[in-house]
Amino acid sequence: MDSVHPLGDPTRLLFLGEECLADGFRLIGFETYPNPALRDVDQLLRELQRSQTKAFVVVDDAVMAQDIPQLQRVLREGGRIVVIAIPALNAPPKLASEVANRLAALFGAATLQASSTGER
């Protein structure tokens, strides 16, 4: 017996951040919002939540560091909208998550910095 499993609504792929990063994300199929105003980020995330849309949202560190109410709400609640942050092109990689913060508190920030560069 064949059963049909509907795929449902597709997950939207979005990038919000620096224009130089937006070009690369656009090439791989993301909706891009280069250099977005903070209120535009807030409004877009509010609309995603209101419409119950599944989304994978990539923001640059500059956007993540801003006090954007809807972004903070999405990060707290989780669910259909997944948000990750990426560093600027010329910035060294850094671990910035709740897990990284807890590890830094336990083992010291220098431990995480050394391991992220491959040094011991």
N, CA, C and O atoms as CSV, one atom per row, in Angstrom:
chain,resi,resn,atom,element,x,y,z
A,1,MET,N,N,0.850,-1.166,0.000
A,1,MET,CA,C,0.000,0.000,0.000
A,1,MET,C,C,0.897,1.231,0.000
A,1,MET,O,O,1.769,1.369,0.857
A,2,ASP,N,N,0.683,2.114,-0.953
A,2,ASP,CA,C,1.442,3.357,-1.042
A,2,ASP,C,C,0.788,4.413,-0.181
A,2,ASP,O,O,-0.435,4.554,-0.164
A,3,SER,N,N,1.595,5.135,0.517
A,3,SER,CA,C,1.058,6.256,1.277
A,3,SER,C,C,1.779,7.523,0.837
A,3,SER,O,O,2.984,7.521,0.584
A,4,VAL,N,N,1.036,8.565,0.757
A,4,VAL,CA,C,1.584,9.844,0.332
A,4,VAL,C,C,1.836,10.682,1.573
A,4,VAL,O,O,0.946,10.874,2.402
A,5,HIS,N,N,3.057,11.177,1.689
A,5,HIS,CA,C,3.422,12.043,2.806
A,5,HIS,C,C,3.634,13.444,2.263
A,5,HIS,O,O,4.652,13.723,1.631
A,6,PRO,N,N,2.685,14.315,2.507
A,6,PRO,CA,C,2.865,15.667,1.998
A,6,PRO,C,C,4.065,16.342,2.666
A,6,PRO,O,O,4.298,16.175,3.864
A,7,LEU,N,N,4.801,17.084,1.898
A,7,LEU,CA,C,5.987,17.758,2.412
A,7,LEU,C,C,5.641,18.991,3.232
A,7,LEU,O,O,6.462,19.467,4.015
A,8,GLY,N,N,4.437,19.507,3.059
A,8,GLY,CA,C,4.057,20.699,3.800
A,8,GLY,C,C,4.681,21.934,3.193
A,8,GLY,O,O,5.220,21.906,2.086
A,9,ASP,N,N,4.597,22.998,3.927
A,9,ASP,CA,C,5.161,24.253,3.461
A,9,ASP,C,C,6.680,24.203,3.508
A,9,ASP,O,O,7.257,23.653,4.447
A,10,PRO,N,N,7.333,24.777,2.498
A,10,PRO,CA,C,8.798,24.787,2.524
A,10,PRO,C,C,9.320,25.749,3.588
A,10,PRO,O,O,8.624,26.671,4.012
A,11,THR,N,N,10.537,25.515,3.998
A,11,THR,CA,C,11.195,26.403,4.952
A,11,THR,C,C,11.824,27.559,4.194
A,11,THR,O,O,12.557,27.353,3.227
A,12,ARG,N,N,11.536,28.766,4.633
A,12,ARG,CA,C,12.139,29.941,4.005
A,12,ARG,C,C,13.570,30.088,4.486
A,12,ARG,O,O,13.866,29.883,5.663
A,13,LEU,N,N,14.447,30.441,3.574
A,13,LEU,CA,C,15.850,30.688,3.874
A,13,LEU,C,C,16.097,32.179,3.732
A,13,LEU,O,O,15.920,32.740,2.650
A,14,LEU,N,N,16.509,32.832,4.828
A,14,LEU,CA,C,16.691,34.277,4.808
A,14,LEU,C,C,18.061,34.660,5.339
A,14,LEU,O,O,18.589,34.024,6.251
A,15,PHE,N,N,18.628,35.710,4.756
A,15,PHE,CA,C,19.852,36.308,5.279
A,15,PHE,C,C,19.596,37.783,5.520
A,15,PHE,O,O,19.060,38.481,4.659
A,16,LEU,N,N,19.988,38.259,6.710
A,16,LEU,CA,C,19.855,39.669,7.059
A,16,LEU,C,C,21.210,40.142,7.567
A,16,LEU,O,O,21.669,39.699,8.620
A,17,GLY,N,N,21.850,41.035,6.827
A,17,GLY,CA,C,23.145,41.528,7.277
A,17,GLY,C,C,23.899,42.274,6.209
A,17,GLY,O,O,23.317,42.818,5.271
A,18,GLU,N,N,25.231,42.289,6.369
A,18,GLU,CA,C,26.111,43.043,5.487
A,18,GLU,C,C,25.883,42.726,4.022
A,18,GLU,O,O,25.675,41.575,3.641
A,19,GLU,N,N,25.927,43.759,3.218
A,19,GLU,CA,C,25.702,43.594,1.778
A,19,GLU,C,C,26.728,42.659,1.143
A,19,GLU,O,O,26.380,41.873,0.262
A,20,CYS,N,N,27.987,42.732,1.575
A,20,CYS,CA,C,29.009,41.870,0.973
A,20,CYS,C,C,28.751,40.391,1.267
A,20,CYS,O,O,29.131,39.534,0.468
A,21,LEU,N,N,28.126,40.082,2.373
A,21,LEU,CA,C,27.749,38.698,2.678
A,21,LEU,C,C,26.468,38.296,1.949
A,21,LEU,O,O,26.288,37.135,1.580
A,22,ALA,N,N,25.594,39.257,1.750
A,22,ALA,CA,C,24.297,38.971,1.122
A,22,ALA,C,C,24.463,38.395,-0.279
A,22,ALA,O,O,23.690,37.524,-0.678
A,23,ASP,N,N,25.444,38.858,-1.026
A,23,ASP,CA,C,25.642,38.354,-2.389
A,23,ASP,C,C,25.842,36.850,-2.413
A,23,ASP,O,O,25.254,36.158,-3.244
A,24,GLY,N,N,26.664,36.338,-1.510
A,24,GLY,CA,C,26.908,34.892,-1.459
A,24,GLY,C,C,25.659,34.118,-1.085
A,24,GLY,O,O,25.383,33.068,-1.665
A,25,PHE,N,N,24.906,34.620,-0.130
A,25,PHE,CA,C,23.672,33.936,0.268
A,25,PHE,C,C,22.628,33.980,-0.844
A,25,PHE,O,O,21.866,33.030,-1.026
A,26,ARG,N,N,22.596,35.067,-1.573
A,26,ARG,CA,C,21.660,35.179,-2.696
A,26,ARG,C,C,21.979,34.118,-3.753
A,26,ARG,O,O,21.071,33.525,-4.334
A,27,LEU,N,N,23.266,33.883,-3.997
A,27,LEU,CA,C,23.682,32.903,-4.997
A,27,LEU,C,C,23.255,31.484,-4.642
A,27,LEU,O,O,23.045,30.663,-5.536
A,28,ILE,N,N,23.125,31.185,-3.365
A,28,ILE,CA,C,22.722,29.825,-2.975
A,28,ILE,C,C,21.233,29.725,-2.655
A,28,ILE,O,O,20.782,28.727,-2.092
A,29,GLY,N,N,20.470,30.758,-3.013
A,29,GLY,CA,C,19.024,30.647,-2.933
A,29,GLY,C,C,18.343,31.288,-1.743
A,29,GLY,O,O,17.137,31.111,-1.569
A,30,PHE,N,N,19.060,32.020,-0.923
A,30,PHE,CA,C,18.445,32.699,0.213
A,30,PHE,C,C,17.745,33.975,-0.237
A,30,PHE,O,O,18.166,34.622,-1.196
A,31,GLU,N,N,16.677,34.326,0.463
A,31,GLU,CA,C,16.117,35.667,0.357
A,31,GLU,C,C,17.085,36.544,1.132
A,31,GLU,O,O,17.455,36.202,2.255
A,32,THR,N,N,17.500,37.655,0.567
A,32,THR,CA,C,18.480,38.477,1.269
A,32,THR,C,C,17.931,39.867,1.558
A,32,THR,O,O,17.166,40.441,0.783
A,33,TYR,N,N,18.352,40.374,2.692
A,33,TYR,CA,C,17.981,41.715,3.145
A,33,TYR,C,C,19.280,42.414,3.562
A,33,TYR,O,O,19.638,42.423,4.740
A,34,PRO,N,N,19.988,43.005,2.570
A,34,PRO,CA,C,21.274,43.624,2.888
A,34,PRO,C,C,21.118,44.896,3.715
A,34,PRO,O,O,20.238,45.721,3.469
A,35,ASN,N,N,22.003,45.023,4.703
A,35,ASN,CA,C,22.038,46.205,5.566
A,35,ASN,C,C,20.644,46.613,6.057
A,35,ASN,O,O,20.237,47.758,5.866
A,36,PRO,N,N,19.913,45.692,6.684
A,36,PRO,CA,C,18.531,46.002,7.068
A,36,PRO,C,C,18.456,46.981,8.241
A,36,PRO,O,O,19.303,46.973,9.135
A,37,ALA,N,N,17.434,47.814,8.213
A,37,ALA,CA,C,17.150,48.673,9.361
A,37,ALA,C,C,16.620,47.791,10.484
A,37,ALA,O,O,15.986,46.768,10.226
A,38,LEU,N,N,16.875,48.180,11.719
A,38,LEU,CA,C,16.458,47.365,12.859
A,38,LEU,C,C,14.955,47.139,12.877
A,38,LEU,O,O,14.498,46.039,13.186
A,39,ARG,N,N,14.187,48.161,12.550
A,39,ARG,CA,C,12.729,47.995,12.545
A,39,ARG,C,C,12.282,47.034,11.443
A,39,ARG,O,O,11.265,46.356,11.591
A,40,ASP,N,N,13.036,46.969,10.335
A,40,ASP,CA,C,12.699,46.023,9.263
A,40,ASP,C,C,12.959,44.584,9.707
A,40,ASP,O,O,12.187,43.684,9.377
A,41,VAL,N,N,14.038,44.366,10.450
A,41,VAL,CA,C,14.327,43.033,10.994
A,41,VAL,C,C,13.209,42.628,11.948
A,41,VAL,O,O,12.688,41.515,11.878
A,42,ASP,N,N,12.851,43.540,12.831
A,42,ASP,CA,C,11.783,43.275,13.797
A,42,ASP,C,C,10.474,42.949,13.080
A,42,ASP,O,O,9.790,41.991,13.441
A,43,GLN,N,N,10.130,43.729,12.082
A,43,GLN,CA,C,8.873,43.538,11.351
A,43,GLN,C,C,8.871,42.211,10.583
A,43,GLN,O,O,7.862,41.505,10.575
A,44,LEU,N,N,9.988,41.867,9.941
A,44,LEU,CA,C,10.067,40.620,9.191
A,44,LEU,C,C,9.903,39.415,10.115
A,44,LEU,O,O,9.168,38.481,9.796
A,45,LEU,N,N,10.582,39.437,11.254
A,45,LEU,CA,C,10.456,38.322,12.199
A,45,LEU,C,C,9.054,38.246,12.790
A,45,LEU,O,O,8.531,37.156,13.023
A,46,ARG,N,N,8.453,39.394,13.030
A,46,ARG,CA,C,7.075,39.427,13.533
A,46,ARG,C,C,6.118,38.780,12.519
A,46,ARG,O,O,5.220,38.026,12.896
A,47,GLU,N,N,6.319,39.081,11.240
A,47,GLU,CA,C,5.467,38.509,10.192
A,47,GLU,C,C,5.677,36.996,10.082
A,47,GLU,O,O,4.716,36.251,9.890
A,48,LEU,N,N,6.915,36.544,10.201
A,48,LEU,CA,C,7.187,35.100,10.163
A,48,LEU,C,C,6.466,34.388,11.305
A,48,LEU,O,O,5.903,33.310,11.115
A,49,GLN,N,N,6.487,34.993,12.481
A,49,GLN,CA,C,5.797,34.377,13.617
A,49,GLN,C,C,4.289,34.419,13.441
A,49,GLN,O,O,3.597,33.438,13.713
A,50,ARG,N,N,3.781,35.562,12.985
A,50,ARG,CA,C,2.339,35.703,12.819
A,50,ARG,C,C,1.798,34.692,11.811
A,50,ARG,O,O,0.734,34.110,12.020
A,51,SER,N,N,2.527,34.487,10.726
A,51,SER,CA,C,2.067,33.574,9.675
A,51,SER,C,C,2.447,32.121,9.959
A,51,SER,O,O,2.116,31.229,9.178
A,52,GLN,N,N,3.143,31.882,11.074
A,52,GLN,CA,C,3.590,30.541,11.466
A,52,GLN,C,C,4.426,29.877,10.370
A,52,GLN,O,O,4.289,28.686,10.093
A,53,THR,N,N,5.281,30.672,9.763
A,53,THR,CA,C,6.155,30.206,8.693
A,53,THR,C,C,7.399,29.552,9.273
A,53,THR,O,O,7.979,30.054,10.236
A,54,LYS,N,N,7.811,28.425,8.687
A,54,LYS,CA,C,9.082,27.807,9.051
A,54,LYS,C,C,10.179,28.597,8.345
A,54,LYS,O,O,10.068,28.902,7.158
A,55,ALA,N,N,11.243,28.928,9.084
A,55,ALA,CA,C,12.316,29.717,8.484
A,55,ALA,C,C,13.659,29.389,9.118
A,55,ALA,O,O,13.760,29.111,10.313
A,56,PHE,N,N,14.681,29.432,8.283
A,56,PHE,CA,C,16.068,29.346,8.714
A,56,PHE,C,C,16.655,30.715,8.418
A,56,PHE,O,O,16.807,31.096,7.257
A,57,VAL,N,N,16.985,31.456,9.471
A,57,VAL,CA,C,17.404,32.849,9.334
A,57,VAL,C,C,18.862,32.975,9.739
A,57,VAL,O,O,19.241,32.616,10.854
A,58,VAL,N,N,19.671,33.486,8.830
A,58,VAL,CA,C,21.075,33.757,9.104
A,58,VAL,C,C,21.222,35.268,9.221
A,58,VAL,O,O,20.818,36.012,8.328
A,59,VAL,N,N,21.803,35.713,10.330
A,59,VAL,CA,C,22.062,37.142,10.524
A,59,VAL,C,C,23.555,37.320,10.770
A,59,VAL,O,O,24.233,36.391,11.210
A,60,ASP,N,N,24.060,38.504,10.486
A,60,ASP,CA,C,25.459,38.743,10.818
A,60,ASP,C,C,25.557,39.150,12.287
A,60,ASP,O,O,24.551,39.465,12.923
A,61,ASP,N,N,26.770,39.139,12.811
A,61,ASP,CA,C,26.967,39.454,14.225
A,61,ASP,C,C,26.450,40.838,14.593
A,61,ASP,O,O,25.975,41.048,15.710
A,62,ALA,N,N,26.539,41.785,13.658
A,62,ALA,CA,C,26.073,43.147,13.941
A,62,ALA,C,C,24.569,43.169,14.199
A,62,ALA,O,O,24.108,43.863,15.105
A,63,VAL,N,N,23.813,42.429,13.423
A,63,VAL,CA,C,22.359,42.361,13.633
A,63,VAL,C,C,22.068,41.631,14.941
A,63,VAL,O,O,21.224,42.069,15.722
A,64,MET,N,N,22.763,40.523,15.182
A,64,MET,CA,C,22.522,39.743,16.394
A,64,MET,C,C,22.808,40.555,17.655
A,64,MET,O,O,22.167,40.348,18.685
A,65,ALA,N,N,23.765,41.477,17.577
A,65,ALA,CA,C,24.149,42.261,18.749
A,65,ALA,C,C,23.167,43.387,19.071
A,65,ALA,O,O,23.241,43.980,20.147
A,66,GLN,N,N,22.255,43.686,18.158
A,66,GLN,CA,C,21.308,44.772,18.372
A,66,GLN,C,C,20.175,44.340,19.303
A,66,GLN,O,O,19.867,43.155,19.426
A,67,ASP,N,N,19.579,45.310,19.940
A,67,ASP,CA,C,18.437,45.048,20.816
A,67,ASP,C,C,17.165,45.108,19.973
A,67,ASP,O,O,16.501,46.143,19.902
A,68,ILE,N,N,16.837,43.985,19.336
A,68,ILE,CA,C,15.667,43.887,18.467
A,68,ILE,C,C,14.656,42.993,19.184
A,68,ILE,O,O,14.876,41.789,19.313
A,69,PRO,N,N,13.555,43.572,19.649
A,69,PRO,CA,C,12.615,42.804,20.485
A,69,PRO,C,C,12.162,41.480,19.868
A,69,PRO,O,O,12.165,40.454,20.549
A,70,GLN,N,N,11.780,41.485,18.616
A,70,GLN,CA,C,11.269,40.254,18.003
A,70,GLN,C,C,12.373,39.222,17.828
A,70,GLN,O,O,12.115,38.024,17.937
A,71,LEU,N,N,13.596,39.661,17.558
A,71,LEU,CA,C,14.727,38.739,17.459
A,71,LEU,C,C,14.962,38.060,18.807
A,71,LEU,O,O,15.168,36.848,18.866
A,72,GLN,N,N,14.932,38.830,19.871
A,72,GLN,CA,C,15.105,38.254,21.208
A,72,GLN,C,C,13.990,37.260,21.521
A,72,GLN,O,O,14.232,36.222,22.137
A,73,ARG,N,N,12.780,37.576,21.098
A,73,ARG,CA,C,11.650,36.669,21.345
A,73,ARG,C,C,11.829,35.356,20.587
A,73,ARG,O,O,11.617,34.280,21.145
A,74,VAL,N,N,12.224,35.445,19.303
A,74,VAL,CA,C,12.433,34.247,18.490
A,74,VAL,C,C,13.534,33.386,19.103
A,74,VAL,O,O,13.405,32.163,19.158
A,75,LEU,N,N,14.613,34.015,19.563
A,75,LEU,CA,C,15.713,33.264,20.176
A,75,LEU,C,C,15.277,32.572,21.463
A,75,LEU,O,O,15.692,31.446,21.733
A,76,ARG,N,N,14.446,33.238,22.253
A,76,ARG,CA,C,13.956,32.645,23.507
A,76,ARG,C,C,13.008,31.480,23.245
A,76,ARG,O,O,13.103,30.437,23.892
A,77,GLU,N,N,12.096,31.663,22.294
A,77,GLU,CA,C,11.028,30.682,22.091
A,77,GLU,C,C,11.444,29.500,21.238
A,77,GLU,O,O,10.949,28.392,21.447
A,78,GLY,N,N,12.339,29.703,20.285
A,78,GLY,CA,C,12.690,28.606,19.387
A,78,GLY,C,C,11.486,28.199,18.552
A,78,GLY,O,O,10.550,28.982,18.395
A,79,GLY,N,N,11.499,26.995,18.019
A,79,GLY,CA,C,10.354,26.517,17.266
A,79,GLY,C,C,10.575,26.549,15.767
A,79,GLY,O,O,11.593,26.073,15.264
A,80,ARG,N,N,9.618,27.110,15.068
A,80,ARG,CA,C,9.636,27.096,13.604
A,80,ARG,C,C,10.709,27.990,12.996
A,80,ARG,O,O,11.080,27.796,11.838
A,81,ILE,N,N,11.208,28.950,13.737
A,81,ILE,CA,C,12.198,29.886,13.209
A,81,ILE,C,C,13.534,29.621,13.899
A,81,ILE,O,O,13.658,29.765,15.115
A,82,VAL,N,N,14.524,29.235,13.107
A,82,VAL,CA,C,15.867,28.989,13.615
A,82,VAL,C,C,16.741,30.152,13.182
A,82,VAL,O,O,16.776,30.501,12.002
A,83,VAL,N,N,17.449,30.755,14.138
A,83,VAL,CA,C,18.310,31.899,13.843
A,83,VAL,C,C,19.739,31.565,14.236
A,83,VAL,O,O,19.995,31.096,15.345
A,84,ILE,N,N,20.674,31.812,13.313
A,84,ILE,CA,C,22.092,31.674,13.626
A,84,ILE,C,C,22.791,32.963,13.213
A,84,ILE,O,O,22.319,33.686,12.336
A,85,ALA,N,N,23.914,33.239,13.852
A,85,ALA,CA,C,24.704,34.419,13.519
A,85,ALA,C,C,26.036,33.996,12.925
A,85,ALA,O,O,26.608,32.975,13.305
A,86,ILE,N,N,26.522,34.803,11.982
A,86,ILE,CA,C,27.824,34.565,11.374
A,86,ILE,C,C,28.659,35.838,11.501
A,86,ILE,O,O,28.113,36.941,11.520
A,87,PRO,N,N,29.980,35.685,11.586
A,87,PRO,CA,C,30.832,36.869,11.709
A,87,PRO,C,C,30.979,37.589,10.371
A,87,PRO,O,O,30.671,37.038,9.314
A,88,ALA,N,N,31.449,38.816,10.439
A,88,ALA,CA,C,31.769,39.570,9.226
A,88,ALA,C,C,32.884,38.845,8.479
A,88,ALA,O,O,33.611,38.043,9.065
A,89,LEU,N,N,33.015,39.126,7.192
A,89,LEU,CA,C,34.031,38.445,6.393
A,89,LEU,C,C,35.442,38.639,6.933
A,89,LEU,O,O,36.249,37.711,6.898
A,90,ASN,N,N,35.742,39.814,7.422
A,90,ASN,CA,C,37.102,40.092,7.875
A,90,ASN,C,C,37.293,39.853,9.369
A,90,ASN,O,O,38.368,40.133,9.901
A,91,ALA,N,N,36.281,39.347,10.051
A,91,ALA,CA,C,36.370,39.122,11.492
A,91,ALA,C,C,36.807,37.691,11.786
A,91,ALA,O,O,36.439,36.767,11.061
A,92,PRO,N,N,37.586,37.507,12.838
A,92,PRO,CA,C,37.954,36.133,13.215
A,92,PRO,C,C,36.719,35.414,13.752
A,92,PRO,O,O,35.850,36.046,14.352
A,93,PRO,N,N,36.631,34.112,13.545
A,93,PRO,CA,C,35.477,33.382,14.071
A,93,PRO,C,C,35.482,33.414,15.594
A,93,PRO,O,O,36.537,33.398,16.228
A,94,LYS,N,N,34.292,33.460,16.164
A,94,LYS,CA,C,34.174,33.403,17.616
A,94,LYS,C,C,32.936,32.593,17.962
A,94,LYS,O,O,31.954,32.581,17.220
A,95,LEU,N,N,33.000,31.924,19.088
A,95,LEU,CA,C,31.862,31.147,19.543
A,95,LEU,C,C,30.959,32.072,20.347
A,95,LEU,O,O,31.385,32.634,21.357
A,96,ALA,N,N,29.722,32.233,19.908
A,96,ALA,CA,C,28.788,33.115,20.607
A,96,ALA,C,C,27.443,32.401,20.706
A,96,ALA,O,O,26.575,32.557,19.847
A,97,SER,N,N,27.292,31.630,21.755
A,97,SER,CA,C,26.039,30.932,21.997
A,97,SER,C,C,25.926,30.704,23.497
A,97,SER,O,O,26.874,30.944,24.244
A,98,GLU,N,N,24.772,30.244,23.926
A,98,GLU,CA,C,24.611,29.945,25.344
A,98,GLU,C,C,25.573,28.842,25.777
A,98,GLU,O,O,26.134,28.900,26.872
A,99,VAL,N,N,25.762,27.848,24.929
A,99,VAL,CA,C,26.681,26.756,25.259
A,99,VAL,C,C,28.099,27.298,25.376
A,99,VAL,O,O,28.810,26.966,26.325
A,100,ALA,N,N,28.523,28.133,24.416
A,100,ALA,CA,C,29.872,28.704,24.464
A,100,ALA,C,C,30.050,29.563,25.708
A,100,ALA,O,O,31.115,29.540,26.326
A,101,ASN,N,N,29.028,30.315,26.080
A,101,ASN,CA,C,29.109,31.149,27.281
A,101,ASN,C,C,29.262,30.293,28.539
A,101,ASN,O,O,30.031,30.633,29.438
A,102,ARG,N,N,28.532,29.195,28.596
A,102,ARG,CA,C,28.634,28.306,29.763
A,102,ARG,C,C,30.001,27.639,29.827
A,102,ARG,O,O,30.586,27.512,30.902
A,103,LEU,N,N,30.514,27.209,28.662
A,103,LEU,CA,C,31.845,26.604,28.638
A,103,LEU,C,C,32.908,27.615,29.056
A,103,LEU,O,O,33.840,27.272,29.783
A,104,ALA,N,N,32.771,28.861,28.599
A,104,ALA,CA,C,33.722,29.911,28.978
A,104,ALA,C,C,33.674,30.155,30.479
A,104,ALA,O,O,34.709,30.384,31.104
A,105,ALA,N,N,32.483,30.107,31.061
A,105,ALA,CA,C,32.356,30.309,32.503
A,105,ALA,C,C,33.013,29.161,33.273
A,105,ALA,O,O,33.604,29.379,34.331
A,106,LEU,N,N,32.910,27.950,32.746
A,106,LEU,CA,C,33.488,26.790,33.424
A,106,LEU,C,C,35.002,26.685,33.243
A,106,LEU,O,O,35.733,26.417,34.196
A,107,PHE,N,N,35.464,26.901,32.004
A,107,PHE,CA,C,36.861,26.630,31.676
A,107,PHE,C,C,37.683,27.864,31.347
A,107,PHE,O,O,38.899,27.772,31.179
A,108,GLY,N,N,37.037,29.011,31.254
A,108,GLY,CA,C,37.748,30.238,30.908
A,108,GLY,C,C,37.645,30.532,29.424
A,108,GLY,O,O,37.694,29.624,28.594
A,109,ALA,N,N,37.505,31.791,29.102
A,109,ALA,CA,C,37.335,32.211,27.703
A,109,ALA,C,C,38.556,31.876,26.867
A,109,ALA,O,O,38.418,31.590,25.678
A,110,ALA,N,N,39.751,31.902,27.451
A,110,ALA,CA,C,40.972,31.620,26.696
A,110,ALA,C,C,40.970,30.205,26.138
A,110,ALA,O,O,41.511,29.963,25.059
A,111,THR,N,N,40.368,29.270,26.861
A,111,THR,CA,C,40.287,27.890,26.390
A,111,THR,C,C,39.516,27.809,25.084
A,111,THR,O,O,39.934,27.118,24.155
A,112,LEU,N,N,38.392,28.514,25.008
A,112,LEU,CA,C,37.582,28.491,23.798
A,112,LEU,C,C,38.279,29.202,22.650
A,112,LEU,O,O,38.182,28.761,21.505
A,113,GLN,N,N,38.975,30.285,22.932
A,113,GLN,CA,C,39.672,31.013,21.878
A,113,GLN,C,C,40.793,30.171,21.298
A,113,GLN,O,O,40.975,30.143,20.081
A,114,ALA,N,N,41.536,29.495,22.131
A,114,ALA,CA,C,42.638,28.659,21.639
A,114,ALA,C,C,42.122,27.507,20.822
A,114,ALA,O,O,42.708,27.167,19.794
A,115,SER,N,N,41.019,26.885,21.260
A,115,SER,CA,C,40.492,25.733,20.524
A,115,SER,C,C,39.866,26.141,19.216
A,115,SER,O,O,39.849,25.341,18.280
A,116,SER,N,N,39.348,27.352,19.105
A,116,SER,CA,C,38.732,27.774,17.857
A,116,SER,C,C,39.768,28.111,16.799
A,116,SER,O,O,39.457,28.110,15.608
A,117,THR,N,N,41.003,28.401,17.218
A,117,THR,CA,C,42.065,28.692,16.254
A,117,THR,C,C,42.889,27.451,15.940
A,117,THR,O,O,43.756,27.476,15.067
A,118,GLY,N,N,42.612,26.358,16.662
A,118,GLY,CA,C,43.336,25.119,16.433
A,118,GLY,C,C,44.600,25.003,17.272
A,118,GLY,O,O,45.310,24.002,17.180
A,119,GLU,N,N,44.893,26.011,18.090
A,119,GLU,CA,C,46.071,25.976,18.943
A,119,GLU,C,C,45.757,25.247,20.234
A,119,GLU,O,O,44.592,25.086,20.595
A,120,ARG,N,N,46.783,24.812,20.922
A,120,ARG,CA,C,46.612,24.165,22.216
A,120,ARG,C,C,47.496,24.796,23.247
A,120,ARG,O,O,47.488,24.379,24.405
